[in-house]
Amino acid sequence: MQALAKTTATLKDVIQNKDRIIARLQQPYSLDCIPVETEYQKQFSELLIKAAGDYGALSAAMGDLQWSSNFKDPPAVWGELLRPIPAALASCTRYSEALSAMREAVTEMCKLRAGSTLAPLKVGWSSPRPDPRPEPECVTPQWTRETVISEEPSSEDLISRTRRLASQLQPPREEEWRTVTEWYGGSITRSHLTQAMYGTR
């Protein structure tokens, strides 16, 4: 209800003041505008746009003007305030020159250091030393994966080589057989040992 009453009051106010509102929109009051002649309106609008962009600088300048207008001291005080400025500028100039000289010295030092570092490398590259070792008469062939796979013996080759080696060995004597049997606690027989050595079943 309160919102409805507020809206109703606003509408009544608009209806009552409609003539004044229409006149205000059609022709603004002279206090709300700056009268400018027609031939200068374009230049004046451009000036206003530029002034709006430089609002910050204009505000600072206005602050400086206000400060200077409020500064009531005599010119002698101004001289005392401005006297340290030339000395400070001269000190800044000397400091900048010293930094430039230091930068040039560091650059020259880096160039000299780089030249001394590259000098031994150039000597080594220009005169390579020959190898005093004689060339070998026999050269070991390079082993590759294919060579290893092609020369790897099969299981049948391993069995035949083992049997050939076992046939060249002499059978164990009686005292050796007795020692082996005692070592295993009598759990191994002569046939087991013969089968392991000669591959017989």
C-alpha positions as CSV (number, residue, x, y, z in Angstrom):
1,M,0.0,0.0,0.0
2,Q,2.8,2.4,0.8
3,A,4.5,1.8,-2.6
4,L,1.2,2.3,-4.4
5,A,0.6,5.6,-2.5
6,K,4.1,6.8,-3.3
7,T,3.7,6.0,-7.0
8,T,0.3,7.7,-7.1
9,A,1.8,10.9,-5.6
10,T,4.6,10.8,-8.1
11,L,2.1,10.6,-11.0
12,K,0.1,13.4,-9.6
13,D,3.2,15.6,-9.4
14,V,4.1,14.8,-13.0
15,I,0.6,15.6,-14.2
16,Q,0.5,18.9,-12.3
17,N,3.9,20.0,-13.6
18,K,3.6,18.7,-17.1
19,D,3.6,22.1,-18.7
20,R,6.8,23.1,-16.9
21,I,8.5,19.9,-17.7
22,I,7.7,20.2,-21.4
23,A,8.9,23.8,-21.5
24,R,12.1,22.7,-19.7
25,L,12.8,20.0,-22.3
26,Q,12.0,22.2,-25.3
27,Q,14.0,25.3,-24.1
28,P,16.5,24.9,-21.2
29,Y,17.0,27.7,-18.7
30,S,19.7,30.2,-19.5
31,L,21.4,29.3,-16.2
32,D,22.0,25.7,-17.3
33,C,23.7,26.5,-20.6
34,I,26.5,28.7,-22.0
35,P,25.3,31.0,-24.8
36,V,27.6,30.6,-27.8
37,E,27.2,32.1,-31.3
38,T,26.3,29.7,-34.1
39,E,29.6,30.2,-36.0
40,Y,31.7,29.3,-32.9
41,Q,29.6,26.4,-31.6
42,K,31.7,23.7,-33.3
43,Q,35.0,25.1,-32.0
44,F,33.5,25.5,-28.6
45,S,32.3,21.9,-28.5
46,E,35.8,20.6,-29.5
47,L,37.3,22.8,-26.8
48,L,35.0,21.3,-24.2
49,I,35.9,17.7,-25.2
50,K,39.6,18.5,-25.0
51,A,39.1,20.1,-21.6
52,A,37.2,17.0,-20.3
53,G,40.2,14.8,-21.4
54,D,42.6,17.1,-19.6
55,Y,40.5,17.4,-16.4
56,G,43.2,15.9,-14.2
57,A,46.0,18.2,-15.4
58,L,43.6,21.2,-15.2
59,S,42.7,20.3,-11.6
60,A,46.4,20.0,-10.7
61,A,47.1,23.4,-12.3
62,M,44.2,24.9,-10.4
63,G,45.6,23.6,-7.2
64,D,49.0,25.1,-8.0
65,L,47.3,28.5,-8.8
66,Q,45.5,28.4,-5.5
67,W,48.7,27.6,-3.6
68,S,50.6,30.4,-5.3
69,S,47.8,32.8,-4.6
70,N,47.8,31.8,-0.9
71,F,51.7,32.1,-0.7
72,K,52.2,35.5,0.8
73,D,55.9,35.4,1.5
74,P,58.4,37.9,0.0
75,P,60.6,37.1,-3.0
76,A,63.6,36.5,-0.7
77,V,61.9,33.4,0.7
78,W,61.3,32.2,-2.9
79,G,65.0,32.6,-3.6
80,E,65.9,30.5,-0.5
81,L,63.4,27.8,-1.6
82,L,64.8,27.7,-5.2
83,R,68.5,27.9,-4.4
84,P,69.1,24.1,-3.8
85,I,67.5,23.1,-7.1
86,P,70.6,23.9,-9.4
87,A,72.9,22.0,-7.0
88,A,70.6,19.0,-7.0
89,L,70.5,19.1,-10.8
90,A,74.3,19.2,-11.1
91,S,74.6,16.3,-8.7
92,C,72.1,14.2,-10.7
93,T,74.1,15.0,-13.9
94,R,77.4,13.8,-12.3
95,Y,75.7,10.7,-11.1
96,S,74.4,9.9,-14.6
97,E,77.8,10.4,-16.1
98,A,79.4,8.1,-13.5
99,L,76.8,5.4,-14.3
100,S,77.5,5.7,-18.0
101,A,81.3,5.4,-17.5
102,M,80.8,2.3,-15.2
103,R,78.5,0.7,-17.8
104,E,81.2,1.2,-20.5
105,A,83.9,-0.2,-18.3
106,V,81.8,-3.3,-17.5
107,T,81.1,-3.9,-21.2
108,E,84.8,-3.6,-22.0
109,M,85.7,-6.1,-19.3
110,C,83.1,-8.6,-20.5
111,K,84.6,-8.4,-24.0
112,L,88.1,-8.9,-22.8
113,R,87.0,-11.9,-20.6
114,A,85.2,-13.5,-23.5
115,G,88.3,-13.1,-25.8
116,S,90.6,-14.7,-23.2
117,T,88.1,-17.6,-22.8
118,L,87.9,-18.3,-26.5
119,A,91.7,-18.1,-27.2
120,P,92.8,-21.6,-26.0
121,L,89.9,-23.1,-27.9
122,K,91.0,-21.6,-31.1
123,V,94.6,-23.0,-30.6
124,G,93.2,-26.5,-30.0
125,W,91.1,-26.4,-33.1
126,S,93.9,-25.2,-35.4
127,S,96.5,-27.9,-34.6
128,P,95.0,-31.2,-33.7
129,R,97.5,-33.7,-32.2
130,P,98.0,-37.0,-34.1
131,D,97.3,-40.3,-32.2
132,P,100.7,-41.9,-31.3
133,R,99.2,-45.4,-31.0
134,P,99.7,-47.6,-34.0
135,E,96.7,-48.9,-35.9
136,P,95.7,-52.4,-34.8
137,E,96.1,-55.2,-37.3
138,C,93.0,-57.0,-36.1
139,V,89.7,-55.2,-35.7
140,T,87.0,-56.6,-33.5
141,P,83.7,-56.8,-35.4
142,Q,80.8,-54.8,-34.0
143,W,78.2,-56.9,-32.4
144,T,74.6,-56.2,-33.1
145,R,71.4,-57.6,-31.9
146,E,70.9,-59.6,-35.1
147,T,74.4,-61.1,-34.8
148,V,73.8,-62.2,-31.3
149,I,70.4,-63.7,-32.2
150,S,71.8,-65.5,-35.3
151,E,74.7,-67.0,-33.4
152,E,72.8,-68.0,-30.3
153,P,72.9,-71.8,-29.9
154,S,69.7,-73.7,-29.8
155,S,68.7,-76.1,-27.0
156,E,69.6,-79.1,-29.1
157,D,73.1,-77.7,-29.6
158,L,73.5,-77.2,-25.9
159,I,72.4,-80.8,-25.1
160,S,74.8,-82.2,-27.7
161,R,77.7,-80.2,-26.4
162,T,76.9,-81.2,-22.8
163,R,76.8,-84.9,-23.7
164,R,80.0,-84.6,-25.8
165,L,81.7,-83.0,-22.8
166,A,80.4,-85.7,-20.4
167,S,81.6,-88.4,-22.7
168,Q,85.2,-87.1,-22.4
169,L,85.0,-87.2,-18.6
170,Q,85.9,-90.3,-16.7
171,P,83.3,-92.0,-14.5
172,P,83.8,-91.4,-10.8
173,R,85.9,-93.9,-8.9
174,E,84.5,-96.0,-6.1
175,E,85.9,-93.8,-3.3
176,E,84.6,-90.7,-5.0
177,W,81.2,-92.2,-5.4
178,R,81.2,-93.2,-1.7
179,T,82.0,-89.6,-0.7
180,V,79.2,-88.2,-2.8
181,T,76.7,-90.7,-1.4
182,E,77.7,-89.9,2.2
183,W,77.5,-86.2,1.5
184,Y,73.8,-86.5,0.3
185,G,73.0,-88.9,3.1
186,G,72.5,-91.9,0.7
187,S,69.6,-90.2,-1.0
188,I,71.4,-90.2,-4.4
189,T,72.0,-93.3,-6.4
190,R,74.7,-94.1,-9.0
191,S,72.1,-94.2,-11.8
192,H,71.0,-90.6,-10.9
193,L,74.5,-89.3,-11.1
194,T,75.2,-91.2,-14.4
195,Q,72.0,-89.8,-15.9
196,A,72.9,-86.3,-14.8
197,M,76.4,-86.6,-16.3
198,Y,75.8,-88.5,-19.6
199,G,72.2,-87.5,-20.2
200,T,71.0,-91.1,-20.3
201,R,67.6,-92.3,-19.1
